[in-house]
Each structure stands twice: as structure tokens, then as C-alpha cells.
Amino acid sequence: MAETQLSDVRAKQADLERMAVVLDELVRACGAGDASGCPLLEALSD
């Protein structure tokens, strides 16, 4: 049981790490916060 939970936690951790990498790239693409050309802000405004 504990091994299964540990495996689940590690899988979630890996998912979160991949999400963090993508979000970091999007934040950098947004530069100084200018909404034009910022995929993060454009996605949120849809």
C-alpha cells in the first residue's frame, strides 16, 4: 500500500515538474507583461 502511494506521489511530482517547465517558458515569453504576443495572457483572456 505504501509503495503504491509513493509511486503515485512520484508520478504527480513528475507531472508538476513538467507543468512548471511549461509555465516557466510561458512566463519568459511574456517579457515585461505586455499582453500582445504573450501566450499566457492570450490564453487567459479567451
ZIVENRA-V652310 format. One record per residue. N is the residue number from 1. SS is DSSP state (2 for helix, 1 for strand, 0 for the rest). PHI is phi as a letter, one per 40 degrees, with the letter a starting at -180 (* if undefined). OMEGA is omega in radians with two decimals (* if undefined). Layout:
N_SS_PHI_OMEGA + N_SS_PHI_OMEGA
This chain:
1_0_*_-3.14 + 2_2_c_3.12 + 3_2_c_3.11 + 4_2_c_3.12 + 5_2_c_3.11 + 6_2_c_3.10 + 7_2_c_3.10 + 8_2_c_3.13 + 9_2_c_3.14 + 10_2_c_3.10 + 11_2_c_3.11 + 12_2_c_3.11 + 13_2_c_3.11 + 14_2_c_3.09 + 15_2_c_-3.14 + 16_2_c_3.11 + 17_2_c_3.09 + 18_2_c_3.11 + 19_2_c_-3.14 + 20_2_c_3.12 + 21_2_c_-3.14 + 22_2_c_3.14 + 23_2_c_3.10 + 24_2_c_3.10 + 25_2_c_3.13 + 26_2_c_3.13 + 27_2_c_3.12 + 28_2_c_-3.14 + 29_2_c_-3.11 + 30_0_c_3.08 + 31_0_f_-3.05 + 32_0_c_3.11 + 33_0_g_3.08 + 34_0_c_-3.05 + 35_0_c_-3.12 + 36_0_c_3.14 + 37_0_g_3.14 + 38_0_c_-3.08 + 39_2_c_3.13 + 40_2_c_3.14 + 41_2_c_3.11 + 42_2_c_3.13 + 43_2_c_-3.12 + 44_2_c_-3.10 + 45_2_c_-3.13 + 46_0_c_*
